[in-house]
Amino acid sequence: KKSAGLVKTTYYSFQGIPYAKPPVGQLRFKTAEPYGQWEGIREASKEGNDPIQRHLLFGYQTGDEDCLYLNVYTTQPEEGAKKAVMVWIHGGGFVSGSGSCELYGPDFLIEKDIVLVTINYRCGVLGFLSLESDKLPGNLGLKDQVLALKWVQDNIHSFGGDPKNVTIFGESAGAASVQYHLLSPLSRGLFHKAILQSGTALAQCALQDKPREKAFLLARALGCFSQDPDTVLEFLMTLPASDLMNVQKHESFCSKKEKIQNLSCVFAPCIEIAGDTPFLPDYPRKILERGKFSKVPIIIGLTDKEGLFLYSIPHIKWEEMINSNPTVVVPGNLDIAAGSEEEDKLSKEILHFYSSRGTLTWDITPDCIDFLGDILITIELESSRQYFLDNEVPVYTYLFSYTSPRSLSSSLLPQTVPDKAAQLICTGASHADELGFLFKSNMSHIPFTPPTAEDEALMTNLLQAWTTFAKTGNPNSEEPEIIWQEDSVQNPCYMDIGHDWKMVNGSLFPKRVEFWKKIYKKYSYLY
């Protein structure tokens, strides 16, 4: 194929490669098994099924339970080429998304002389239900990812890739997944560098609390009232996958606070208290505190207006939800009693911090965007960065602040909030806005917007930094126009990736981070 990027490179595309046996029938809710060999020549010109889901952006049903496929893109599909390998783990709140070309076309990255792998994994109930039992301890979706990484180790040399030089990278839930692989004993040695874009395993939405309770609620909504894990599992095995998908956002599964702070992530990764080979044996924070994680070079960062993405979700009025029930702003992972006078007092303190009026409203600066971004990503991403630095891991930190008509938010916001879109788009870069500069989008609902000269300059630098890091563990080229300095405890710094690239001394959003640090120090974490 010919890439549609800046250079128009010829590359080879191998799509729809099965890395596991289809997780259907008796293999539903089981740890994925390697696919093994097939006879003859396999057709690899078409992508495999997406995981069964409701499309994150547009809400329609898509995908199939048979979904464990990956795609490989390379310019030199022969043994001995030993090119750096980049494995992309998609986001989507652990409930949707895929590695398909709809959002993650290879055209831009493949022009930088690397081998790109994009993967699917089970999402939602099918990927993250846990009965906290030996038969279903949880984290099937993350274990799918482990099997895909093992497939890369075993096979990528045949596509010109170097199994000893693998970078895992992801955005949102994909970035949280990347960090989970840093923490998991099952992922040791399967990769050598990591890039976390706007996501962390420490985020509330990345960890499922009381998973068995949620599993019983799911079964109840579908007609099974048993409290026996084995009985519930047998019942769920008999149902169509579409029934499980359609009920997983049932109103009874989460409180108003969880709807705001956890969004769609009702079924997400969890601590495995049962089973012989847990993917996640303890809370992420405790593993990080002990320093028991893979210490590989890391790029970590986020956009300057993460919370802006939430306005792309139709029919939700965030300010009204919060102002009508102010205690929803108090984090659910704080050790503070729900409905208490103390919770009420803290909610007022939080609201006054973000808005002098004590309510979240629209004026010159949309207060709500910063609050939502902080509670979902920013504060815990900063915590992750600090743990990495404390353990002397090579870290390169960034803030993506570039705005463009071809950003994802510029396309989505006029559809969901047409009356506020112009004001919103001007505030900064939304969650996921960097994706369109790393991957070619092929969504039918969002026409492809050709890049401007300024967009092309941004893409050139971003692609160069990401792929150079994948090759060497350092984002700086041999003759860099701008030097991206390594972050450190002694000299904190980050690269501001905007209309100009510039190094900034200090850490990200220090005033807001310090505010939340004091709150968590006073009340402590529940998990």
ABEGO torsion letter per residue (X at the ends): XBBABAAGBBBBBBBGBBABBBBBEAABGBBBBBAEBBBEBBBAABBBBBBBBBBAAAGBBBEBABABBBBBBBABBBBGAGBBBBBBBBBGGGABEBABAAABBAAAAAAAGBBBBBBBBBBEAAAABBAGBAABAEGAAAAAAAAAAAAAAAAAAAAGBBAABBBBBBBEAAAAAAAAAAABAAABGABABBBBBGBBAABAAABBBGAAAAAAAAAAAAGBABABAAAAAAAAAABBAAAAAAAAABAAABBAAAAAAAEABABBBBBBABEABBABABBAAAAAAAGBBBBBBBBBBBBABAAAAAAABBGBBAAAAAAABAAAABBAABBBBBGBAAAAAAAAAAAAAABAAGBBBBBABBAAAAAAAAAAAAAAAAAAAAAAAAAGBBBBBBBBABBBAABAAAAAAAAABAAAAAAAAAAEBBBGAAAAAABBBABAABBBBBBBAAAAAAAAAAAAAAAAAAAAGBABBABBABBBBBBBAABBBBBBBBABBBBBBEBBGAAAAAAAAAAAAAAEBAX
